[in-house]
Amino acid sequence: MQQSEPTEPQIGLKLRQIRKSRKMTLEDLADQTGFTKSYLSKIENSKKTPPIGSLAKICSALDTEIAELFNEGDEGARPAFSGKRYCVVRAEERHTVVRGGTSFGYDYKSLAHRLPHKHMDPFLFTFPERLGTEIQFEHEGEEFIFIISGRVRFFLDGEELILEPGDSVYFDSTLRHRGEAVSGEAKALVVVYSPGRRG
């Protein structure tokens, strides 16, 4: 069964729609996130693909959440909510948030996009062997990574860790971090906790 198509262009379009529905300018969003207007404009025009941390920060400033980016309803509308306090996402229903080979490099799929108003976002990550960049990430919140397959070289707060299948790491995501596969590809469950989400 085929999984949902990559949605990098949709992310930029939805972010622009939501920002405008909130009556915010790019300058307003830049002030609240610390990102430059140029960087935010490139994201909205699908010329840049933000990592999860940056995406979470932008969504927080817009008083929204990553799940809303997959909503195909009216601009700025909240994701449809069934009233249940849980969601089931079948394997073929996963949303590819970012595809490997983009400017970001990682491939990650959302595993709980059907449930709004949550504090955690779980993703299925594919770490490439080489990112082509030494960029490291840092953002508010906490992260949990559980290695499913392959070996991951993980850089965390100046240290280099080798993670094997079954290994996990939990950390304060304000610490600078980056990961890559030791050889071939590696897959991991990544859970991002963002504080201050609307309940």
C-alpha positions in Angstrom: 0.0 0.0 0.0 1.3 3.4 -0.9 1.9 6.1 1.6 0.8 9.7 1.3 2.8 11.9 -1.1 5.5 14.3 0.2 4.0 17.6 1.3 6.8 20.1 1.4 5.0 22.5 -1.0 1.8 22.1 1.0 3.6 23.1 4.2 4.7 26.4 2.8 1.3 27.2 1.4 -0.5 26.3 4.6 1.9 28.3 6.7 1.2 31.4 4.6 -2.6 30.8 4.8 -2.5 30.4 8.5 -0.2 33.4 9.1 -2.6 35.6 7.0 -5.6 34.2 8.8 -4.0 35.3 12.0 -3.5 38.8 10.6 0.3 38.5 11.0 3.0 39.9 8.7 6.3 38.1 7.9 7.9 40.7 10.1 5.6 39.8 13.0 6.4 36.1 12.6 10.1 36.9 12.4 10.0 38.9 15.6 8.2 36.0 17.4 10.4 33.2 16.1 13.8 34.8 15.8 14.0 33.7 12.1 14.7 36.2 9.4 12.0 37.4 7.1 14.0 36.0 4.2 14.1 32.5 5.7 10.4 32.5 6.5 9.6 33.7 3.0 11.6 30.9 1.5 9.7 28.4 3.6 6.4 29.8 2.6 7.5 29.7 -1.1 8.7 26.1 -0.7 12.3 27.1 -1.4 13.4 26.0 2.0 12.3 22.9 4.0 12.4 23.6 7.8 13.5 20.9 10.2 11.0 19.7 12.9 12.3 22.1 15.5 11.9 25.1 13.3 8.5 24.0 12.1 7.4 23.5 15.7 8.6 27.0 16.6 6.8 28.6 13.7 3.6 26.7 14.5 3.8 27.8 18.1 4.2 31.5 17.1 1.1 31.0 14.8 -0.9 29.4 17.7 -1.3 26.3 15.7 0.3 22.8 15.5 1.9 20.6 12.9 -1.3 18.6 12.4 -3.0 21.7 11.0 -0.6 21.7 8.1 -2.4 18.6 6.8 -5.9 20.1 7.1 -7.4 20.5 3.6 -10.3 22.7 4.8 -10.7 26.4 5.0 -7.7 28.6 5.5 -6.8 28.9 9.1 -9.4 26.3 10.1 -8.5 23.8 12.9 -8.0 20.2 12.0 -11.2 18.1 12.1 -11.6 16.5 15.5 -13.8 13.5 16.1 -14.1 14.1 19.8 -12.0 11.1 20.7 -8.9 11.5 22.8 -6.9 9.1 20.6 -6.1 8.5 17.0 -5.1 5.6 14.9 -3.0 6.1 11.8 -2.6 3.2 9.5 0.6 2.5 7.7 -0.7 3.7 4.4 -2.1 6.9 6.0 1.2 8.3 7.2 1.9 11.8 6.0 5.4 12.4 4.6 6.3 15.8 6.1 9.7 16.1 4.4 11.2 13.8 1.8 14.8 12.7 1.9 16.9 14.5 -0.7 15.4 17.9 0.0 17.3 20.9 1.3 16.7 19.5 4.8 18.0 16.0 4.0 16.0 13.8 6.4 12.9 11.9 5.5 10.2 12.0 8.2 6.6 10.9 8.4 4.0 12.1 10.9 2.5 9.3 12.9 -0.3 11.2 14.8 -1.5 14.0 12.5 -5.1 13.0 13.0 -5.1 14.2 16.7 -5.1 17.9 17.3 -4.2 19.8 20.5 -1.4 17.5 21.6 1.9 18.2 23.3 3.9 15.5 21.5 4.5 14.8 17.8 5.8 11.3 16.9 7.6 10.8 13.6 9.2 7.9 11.7 12.6 9.3 10.7 15.0 8.0 8.0 18.5 9.2 8.6 20.7 9.5 5.5 24.3 8.5 5.5 25.4 12.0 4.5 23.5 15.2 4.9 25.8 17.3 2.9 25.7 19.9 5.7 27.2 20.2 9.2 24.1 22.1 10.5 23.0 21.3 14.0 19.5 21.9 15.4 18.3 23.5 18.6 14.8 24.4 19.7 12.6 24.5 22.7 11.2 21.3 24.1 12.4 17.7 24.5 13.0 14.8 22.1 13.1 11.0 22.4 14.7 8.9 19.7 14.5 5.1 19.5 16.6 3.4 16.8 14.6 0.9 14.8 17.2 -0.2 12.2 20.7 0.7 11.1 23.3 2.6 13.1 23.1 6.3 13.8 26.0 8.7 14.5 24.3 11.3 16.8 26.0 14.5 17.7 24.6 16.0 21.0 25.9 18.9 22.9 29.4 18.5 21.5 29.5 14.7 22.0 29.4 12.0 19.4 27.2 8.9 20.2 26.8 5.7 18.2 23.3 4.4 18.5 22.4 0.8 17.5 18.9 -0.8 17.0 17.1 -0.9 20.3 19.1 2.1 21.7 17.4 5.3 22.6 18.2 8.8 23.7 16.1 11.4 25.5 17.3 15.0 25.6 16.6 18.6 26.1 16.3 19.8 22.5 17.8 23.2 23.3 21.0 21.3 23.2 22.6 21.4 19.7 22.0 18.1 17.9 22.3 16.3 14.6 22.1 12.7 13.4 23.3 10.7 10.4 23.4 7.0 9.4 26.8 5.3 9.9 26.3 3.5 6.6 23.3 3.2 4.3 20.1 4.4 5.9 18.8 4.1 9.5 15.3 4.4 10.8 14.1 5.7 14.1 11.0 6.7 16.0 11.4 10.3 17.0 9.0 12.0 19.5 9.2 15.8 19.8 7.6 17.4 22.9 6.7 21.1 22.5 5.8 22.9 25.8 3.2 25.5 25.9 0.9 24.0 23.3 -2.8 24.9 23.4 -4.7 22.2 25.3 
